[in-house]
Amino acid sequence: MFRVLDLKLEVRGSEHIPTAGGAVLACTHVSYLDFIFCGLAGLPAKRKTRFMAKQQIFANRIGGPLMRGMHHISVDRSAGQASYQEAVAALRAGEVVGVFPEATISRSFTVKPIKTGAVRMAAEAGVPVLPVTVWGSQRLWTKGRPKNLTQRHVPILIRVGEPFQPVPGDDPEVLTKDLRTRMTALLDAAQRDYPDAPKPGADPWWLPTHLGGTAPTPEQAAAMDAR
């Protein structure tokens, strides 16, 4: 499908992903398709990524068989400990696990406050965390907008940052703050590098407000999520 759409995929930083052993990919989240694009970052290192995704996707009659076939990890948000331990076991077994620490898609197209699970599981399993960002995918399918899977030639930028190693005993709140800073820096760089812009007169809905777009502000997006 991506070839038919002639998506302009650009991956940078994949050399940071270890060619063996476990690792956590902590990815920004602007689109329902981000797990695919984030997963592409591991392919140059011949690594496939198991993503943690909400249980509802696994219950879908179309998405469920696909997610199970790709061995992704179902997350029941009312009882998340089991999926957390499954992810830690996968990391200890040398697998790459992808997580979206923001938990849900960012409507503001900035990095939301993130949860501590990524650094905690990395510390427990003794593996590194790598920040990852995807930019451009929101133009195809994002929260609150109709999906547009026929749009062609859309640039999709995928960036992987340098790994860092959480260790047991480190403050997970401090580590998570550091991770969010790294994710934000990657996203800012991808937005600066992005080779496309809204056409004159078109609604720049897919840009954050600080770049002149009409996406909700982080405060407005938080209120929408709360509702």
Buried (B, 14 or more C-beta within 10 A) or exposed (E): EBEEBEBBBBBBBBEBBBEEBBBBBBBBBBBBBBBBBBBBBBEBBEBEBBBBBBBEBBEEEEEBEEBEEEEBBBBEEEEBEEBBEBBBBBBBEBBBBBBBBBBEBBBBBBBBEBBBBBBBBBBBBBBBBBBBBBBBBBBBBBBEBEEEEEEEEBBBBBBBBEBBEBEEEBEBEEBBBBBBEBBBBBBBBBBEEBEEEBEEEEEBBBBBBBBEBEBBBBEEBBEEBEE
